[in-house]
């Protein structure tokens, strides 16, 4: 039986879906409450957010949340393109390399930005 690389691609996809389903709504709600003035004025100020992301634990959580959602989005985009008719072998391979390559590049840029904040 041939070994597949699919579990390696499904892991970030599943993690990103879980994060997007559980954490992203909370972040959206927090931002909405702050914009409506239902939270203290400095709740999402630059200084507070920078202090959270500037700490190693905050940077790690930020990296985990954003990176997994990037990989989830890349896989969703690839599958959507396949559903829309991108089915030739060479085109599917190019689409996969493009989607996952962009997710990898964005993940590296995120890591570099978070390290620069430290």
C-alpha positions, -999 to 999 in steps of 0.1 A, spaced: 0 0 0 14 34 -10 19 60 16 0 93 13 10 128 22 -26 137 27 -26 135 65 1 162 65 -22 185 46 -53 176 65 -38 184 99 -34 222 94 -67 222 75 -86 206 104 -68 227 129 -76 259 109 -112 249 107 -115 243 144 -98 276 151 -120 294 126 -151 279 141 -143 283 178 -120 313 182 -127 336 152 -164 343 163 -151 353 197 -126 377 182 -153 392 159 -176 396 189 -149 413 209 -141 437 181 -178 444 176 -184 451 213 -153 474 213 -165 493 183 -200 498 198 -184 512 229 -196 484 252 -160 478 263 -136 502 279 -121 527 254 -86 513 257 -96 476 256 -82 472 220 -57 501 220 -25 497 202 -5 496 234 -25 468 249 -26 447 217 12 453 212 19 443 248 -1 410 243 15 401 210 49 413 222 50 386 249 62 352 237 30 334 247 8 360 230 29 358 199 27 320 199 -11 320 202 -13 347 175 9 326 153 -11 294 159 -45 311 153 -35 330 121 -13 303 106 -38 275 109 -65 297 94 -42 305 65 -37 268 58 -74 261 62 -82 289 37 -56 276 12 -71 241 13 -106 255 9 -96 276 -20 -79 247 -37 -109 224 -33 -132 252 -45 -112 257 -76 -113 219 -82 -151 220 -78 -153 248 -103 -136 227 -130 -99 228 -125 -95 191 -129 -66 185 -154 -37 169 -136 -11 196 -144 -35 224 -135 -45 207 -102 -8 204 -93 -2 240 -102 -33 251 -81 -21 230 -51 14 244 -53 1 280 -57 -24 277 -28 -1 260 -4 29 281 -15 10 313 -7 0 299 27 36 289 34 48 324 23 22 341 45 31 319 74 68 328 71 59 365 68 37 362 99 66 345 118 90 372 107 66 400 118 60 384 152 97 379 157 103 416 148 78 427 174 97 408 201 
